[in-house]
């Protein structure tokens, strides 16, 4: 019996940086959703309102991988007052042939952050115009930084506009961008000014009220919306969503908890309307952007397929580097 590999966040950060290889791995997961018999159950969600806590459990089996992952992702949003991070979690990697545990990835949410940023880069690489000199970022947290970092790997960017509810956070973000990426970064007074002449926009907030209206749309714009990963979150006004070429990471999921969910509830989009998925566009089964003047929006809610892809990627790199702590499970077969 092979040993179980235990890996902590520090090791995983070294093994799985946000690079083109990680982006390509996540893109492969999107293609698998469109072209393979993937098994991906609905997200299991547990809410603990008294503690302002939530826990999501995601998983998927992809035929192209010999392993699959089960991710447990808690978010307890009062934790900072206790000196603790809001987000943490882990991924279990199991053999798709035997079901035996192969690895425990104690990543504290790091791999989720990487695969989410990589998904944003895949969306931009697939749907945005070839030239995207001006990028608007809504939100100024860790994911905002990672989304911009991922974008610089797939697009040439000349300047950035950032907006956040707390201006001091936006100013800190702008200073970091100037220092780390040698890019001009302006702080916008509101989301509408951030998007005013942007070629590409990314929303990275936990907002429960729309930030982008139909009036913010202009020809050629691409929007990657990745903050609406729960039913109550909403960054895109329904009227704006109805006015774009809409692409989902997984339509059956975005109908329940993505931006599409709010447009359906508002009655501006039919509940049974057909939409393309990102993997279908990459696999050339469905159309994405057809003209430079198209306005495209990719609704990213996060899928178990992405988690399996990044977890198997991490395990392969750990095995190649012989990294981690090895644990021998000496359980015997009954009888």
C-alpha positions as CSV (number, residue, x, y, z in Angstrom):
1,X,0.0,0.0,0.0
2,X,1.4,3.4,-1.0
3,X,1.9,5.9,1.8
4,X,-0.4,8.9,2.2
5,X,1.4,12.2,1.5
6,X,0.8,15.1,3.9
7,X,1.5,18.6,2.6
8,X,1.2,21.9,4.3
9,X,0.5,25.4,2.9
10,X,4.2,26.4,2.7
11,X,5.1,23.4,0.7
12,X,2.2,23.8,-1.6
13,X,3.0,27.4,-2.3
14,X,6.5,26.3,-3.5
15,X,5.2,23.4,-5.5
16,X,2.2,25.1,-7.1
17,X,2.9,28.8,-7.9
18,X,0.4,30.7,-10.0
19,X,2.0,30.2,-13.4
20,X,1.1,29.2,-17.0
21,X,1.3,25.5,-16.1
22,X,-1.4,26.0,-13.4
23,X,-3.5,28.0,-15.8
24,X,-3.2,25.2,-18.5
25,X,-4.2,22.6,-15.9
26,X,-7.3,24.5,-15.0
27,X,-8.2,25.0,-18.6
28,X,-7.9,21.2,-19.1
29,X,-10.6,20.9,-16.4
30,X,-12.9,23.2,-18.3
31,X,-12.4,21.2,-21.5
32,X,-13.1,18.0,-19.6
33,X,-16.4,19.3,-18.5
34,X,-17.4,19.8,-22.1
35,X,-15.9,16.7,-23.7
36,X,-15.8,13.9,-21.1
37,X,-18.2,12.0,-18.9
38,X,-17.3,14.0,-15.8
39,X,-19.1,13.1,-12.5
40,X,-19.6,16.3,-10.5
41,X,-22.3,16.5,-7.9
42,X,-23.9,19.7,-6.7
43,X,-22.0,21.7,-4.1
44,X,-22.7,20.8,-0.5
45,X,-23.1,23.9,1.6
46,X,-23.4,24.3,5.4
47,X,-24.3,27.7,6.9
48,X,-23.6,28.6,10.5
49,X,-25.2,32.1,10.7
50,X,-24.6,32.5,14.5
51,X,-20.8,32.4,13.8
52,X,-21.1,34.1,10.4
53,X,-19.7,30.9,9.0
54,X,-20.2,28.9,5.9
55,X,-18.6,25.6,4.6
56,X,-18.6,24.4,1.0
57,X,-17.7,20.9,-0.1
58,X,-16.9,20.3,-3.7
59,X,-15.7,17.3,-5.7
60,X,-15.5,15.9,-9.2
61,X,-14.2,12.9,-11.0
62,X,-12.6,13.5,-14.4
63,X,-11.8,10.5,-16.6
64,X,-8.4,12.0,-17.6
65,X,-7.1,11.9,-14.1
66,X,-6.2,8.8,-12.0
67,X,-7.2,10.6,-8.8
68,X,-10.0,12.9,-7.6
69,X,-10.3,15.5,-4.9
70,X,-12.8,16.3,-2.2
71,X,-12.4,19.9,-1.0
72,X,-13.7,21.3,2.3
73,X,-13.7,25.1,2.3
74,X,-14.8,26.9,5.4
75,X,-15.2,30.7,5.7
76,X,-15.8,32.2,9.1
77,X,-15.9,35.9,8.7
78,X,-15.6,37.0,12.3
79,X,-12.3,35.2,12.6
80,X,-10.1,38.4,12.0
81,X,-11.4,39.8,15.3
82,X,-9.9,36.7,16.9
83,X,-6.6,37.1,15.0
84,X,-7.5,34.2,12.7
85,X,-7.9,34.1,8.9
86,X,-11.4,34.2,7.5
87,X,-10.7,31.4,5.0
88,X,-9.0,28.0,5.4
89,X,-9.7,24.4,4.4
90,X,-8.1,21.3,2.9
91,X,-8.3,18.9,0.0
92,X,-8.3,15.1,0.1
93,X,-6.9,13.3,-2.9
94,X,-8.1,9.8,-3.5
95,X,-7.4,7.1,-6.1
96,X,-10.1,7.0,-8.7
97,X,-9.3,3.2,-9.1
98,X,-9.4,2.1,-5.4
99,X,-10.8,5.0,-3.4
100,X,-7.7,4.9,-1.1
101,X,-6.5,8.2,0.2
102,X,-3.4,9.3,-1.6
103,X,-2.8,12.8,-0.1
104,X,-4.0,15.3,2.4
105,X,-3.4,18.8,1.2
106,X,-3.6,21.2,4.2
107,X,-3.5,24.3,2.0
108,X,-5.6,26.7,4.1
109,X,-7.4,27.7,0.9
110,X,-4.3,28.4,-1.1
111,X,-5.0,25.9,-3.9
112,X,-8.5,27.3,-4.2
113,X,-7.1,30.8,-4.6
114,X,-4.7,29.6,-7.3
115,X,-7.3,27.7,-9.3
116,X,-9.7,30.6,-9.1
117,X,-7.2,33.1,-10.4
118,X,-6.2,30.6,-13.1
119,X,-9.8,30.3,-14.1
120,X,-10.0,34.0,-14.5
121,X,-6.9,33.9,-16.8
122,X,-8.6,31.1,-18.8
123,X,-11.7,33.2,-19.2
124,X,-9.7,36.2,-20.4
125,X,-7.5,34.2,-22.7
126,X,-10.6,32.6,-24.3
127,X,-13.1,35.5,-24.4
128,X,-11.4,38.9,-24.2
129,X,-10.1,40.8,-27.2
130,X,-6.4,40.2,-28.0
131,X,-5.6,43.8,-26.9
132,X,-6.6,44.6,-23.3
133,X,-4.4,47.5,-22.2
134,X,-6.8,48.8,-19.5
135,X,-8.0,46.4,-16.8
136,X,-10.5,47.3,-14.1
137,X,-10.5,45.4,-10.8
138,X,-13.4,45.6,-8.4
139,X,-12.2,44.5,-5.0
140,X,-8.7,44.8,-3.4
141,X,-8.2,41.6,-1.5
142,X,-6.0,38.6,-2.1
143,X,-8.1,37.3,-5.0
144,X,-8.0,40.7,-6.7
145,X,-4.2,40.6,-6.6
146,X,-4.1,37.0,-7.9
147,X,-6.5,37.7,-10.7
148,X,-4.3,40.6,-11.9
149,X,-1.2,38.4,-11.6
150,X,-2.8,35.7,-13.6
151,X,-3.9,38.2,-16.3
152,X,-0.4,39.5,-16.7
153,X,0.6,35.9,-17.8
154,X,-2.0,35.8,-20.7
155,X,-2.5,39.5,-21.7
156,X,-0.3,42.6,-22.1
157,X,-1.6,45.2,-19.6
158,X,-0.6,48.8,-19.6
159,X,-2.8,50.3,-16.8
160,X,-5.1,49.2,-14.1
161,X,-8.1,50.9,-12.3
162,X,-9.1,49.6,-8.9
163,X,-12.2,50.2,-6.8
164,X,-12.9,48.9,-3.3
165,X,-15.5,49.8,-0.6
166,X,-12.6,50.9,1.6
167,X,-10.5,53.4,-0.2
168,X,-7.4,52.7,1.9
169,X,-7.5,49.1,0.7
170,X,-7.7,50.3,-2.9
171,X,-4.8,52.7,-2.4
172,X,-2.7,49.9,-0.8
173,X,-3.6,47.6,-3.8
174,X,-2.6,50.4,-6.2
175,X,0.8,50.8,-4.5
176,X,1.4,47.1,-4.6
177,X,0.5,46.9,-8.3
178,X,2.9,49.7,-9.1
179,X,5.7,48.1,-7.1
180,X,5.2,44.4,-8.2
181,X,4.1,44.7,-11.8
182,X,5.5,48.1,-12.8
183,X,2.0,49.2,-14.0
184,X,0.2,52.4,-13.5
185,X,-2.8,51.8,-11.2
186,X,-5.5,54.4,-10.5
187,X,-8.0,54.3,-7.6
188,X,-11.5,54.9,-8.9
189,X,-14.1,56.7,-6.9
190,X,-16.8,54.1,-7.8
191,X,-17.2,51.0,-9.9
192,X,-18.7,52.9,-12.8
193,X,-15.6,55.1,-13.2
194,X,-13.3,52.1,-12.9
195,X,-15.1,50.5,-15.9
196,X,-15.4,53.7,-17.9
197,X,-13.0,52.8,-20.7
198,X,-11.8,49.4,-19.5
199,X,-11.1,46.6,-22.0
200,X,-11.4,43.9,-19.3
201,X,-12.9,43.9,-15.9
202,X,-12.8,41.4,-13.0
203,X,-15.1,41.5,-10.1
204,X,-13.7,39.9,-6.9
205,X,-16.0,41.1,-4.1
206,X,-18.5,39.4,-1.7
207,X,-21.1,42.1,-2.7
208,X,-24.8,41.3,-2.2
209,X,-25.9,44.2,-4.4
210,X,-24.9,44.8,-8.0
211,X,-21.8,46.8,-8.7
212,X,-22.0,46.8,-12.5
213,X,-25.0,48.2,-14.3
214,X,-26.1,48.1,-17.9
215,X,-24.9,51.7,-18.3
216,X,-21.3,50.5,-17.6
217,X,-21.2,48.3,-20.6
218,X,-19.5,49.4,-23.8
219,X,-18.4,47.6,-27.0
220,X,-15.4,45.3,-26.7
221,X,-15.6,44.9,-22.9
222,X,-15.0,41.5,-21.3
223,X,-16.1,40.9,-17.7
224,X,-15.0,38.0,-15.5
225,X,-17.4,37.8,-12.6
226,X,-16.1,35.5,-9.9
227,X,-17.6,36.8,-6.6
228,X,-21.1,35.3,-6.8
229,X,-20.3,31.9,-5.4
230,X,-23.4,31.8,-3.1
231,X,-27.1,32.5,-3.7
232,X,-27.0,35.8,-1.8
233,X,-24.0,37.3,-3.6
234,X,-24.5,39.5,-6.6
235,X,-22.1,41.8,-8.5
236,X,-23.8,42.2,-11.9
237,X,-27.2,43.9,-12.3
238,X,-29.7,41.6,-14.1
239,X,-30.2,44.1,-16.9
240,X,-26.5,44.2,-17.5
241,X,-26.3,40.4,-17.7
242,X,-29.2,40.3,-20.2
243,X,-27.3,42.7,-22.5
244,X,-24.0,40.7,-22.8
245,X,-22.8,37.5,-24.5
246,X,-23.0,35.3,-21.4
247,X,-20.7,32.3,-20.7
248,X,-20.9,30.1,-17.6
249,X,-18.3,27.8,-15.9
250,X,-21.2,25.4,-15.4
251,X,-24.7,26.5,-16.4
252,X,-26.6,24.2,-14.0
253,X,-24.6,25.7,-11.2
254,X,-24.9,29.4,-12.2
255,X,-28.6,29.0,-12.5
256,X,-28.6,28.3,-8.7
257,X,-25.9,30.5,-7.3
258,X,-24.2,32.6,-10.0
259,X,-25.0,35.9,-11.6
260,X,-27.4,34.1,-13.9
261,X,-29.5,33.1,-10.9
262,X,-30.3,36.8,-10.2
263,X,-31.1,37.5,-13.8
264,X,-33.5,34.6,-13.8
265,X,-35.1,35.7,-10.6
266,X,-35.5,39.3,-12.0
267,X,-37.3,37.9,-15.0
268,X,-34.9,39.3,-17.6
269,X,-33.6,35.9,-18.6
270,X,-35.7,32.8,-19.1
271,X,-35.0,30.0,-16.7
272,X,-34.6,27.5,-19.5
273,X,-32.5,29.7,-21.7
274,X,-29.5,28.0,-23.3
275,X,-26.0,29.4,-22.6
276,X,-22.5,28.3,-23.6
277,X,-20.0,27.1,-21.0
278,X,-16.4,28.1,-21.0
279,X,-15.1,24.6,-21.7
280,X,-17.5,24.4,-24.7
281,X,-16.0,27.6,-26.1
282,X,-12.5,26.4,-25.6
283,X,-13.4,23.1,-27.3
284,X,-15.0,25.0,-30.1
285,X,-18.4,23.4,-29.5
286,X,-20.1,26.8,-28.9
287,X,-19.3,30.4,-29.8
288,X,-17.7,32.9,-27.5
289,X,-16.5,36.3,-28.7
290,X,-17.2,36.6,-32.5
291,X,-16.4,40.3,-33.0
292,X,-14.2,42.9,-31.3
293,X,-17.3,44.9,-30.5
294,X,-19.0,42.0,-28.6
295,X,-19.5,42.4,-24.8
296,X,-18.7,39.1,-23.1
297,X,-19.2,38.0,-19.5
298,X,-17.9,34.9,-17.9
299,X,-19.7,33.8,-14.7
300,X,-17.3,31.8,-12.5
301,X,-18.8,30.1,-9.5
302,X,-16.0,27.6,-9.0
303,X,-16.3,23.9,-9.8
304,X,-15.2,20.7,-8.2
305,X,-13.6,19.9,-11.6
306,X,-11.2,22.8,-11.0
307,X,-10.4,21.5,-7.5
308,X,-9.6,18.0,-8.7
309,X,-7.4,19.5,-11.5
310,X,-5.3,21.6,-9.2
311,X,-5.1,18.9,-6.4
312,X,-3.9,16.3,-8.8
313,X,-1.5,18.8,-10.2
314,X,-0.1,19.4,-6.7
315,X,0.2,15.7,-6.0
316,X,2.1,15.1,-9.2
317,X,4.6,17.8,-8.4
318,X,4.9,16.6,-4.8
319,X,5.7,13.1,-6.0
320,X,8.2,14.3,-8.6
321,X,10.0,16.4,-5.9
322,X,9.5,13.7,-3.2
323,X,8.1,16.4,-1.0
324,X,5.8,16.1,2.0
325,X,5.5,13.9,5.0
326,X,4.7,10.2,4.3
327,X,2.2,8.4,6.5
328,X,1.7,4.7,6.3
329,X,-1.9,3.7,6.9
330,X,-1.6,0.1,8.3
331,X,-5.3,-0.7,8.2
332,X,-5.9,-4.3,7.3
333,X,-8.6,-5.8,5.1
334,X,-11.5,-7.2,7.3
335,X,-11.7,-11.0,7.6
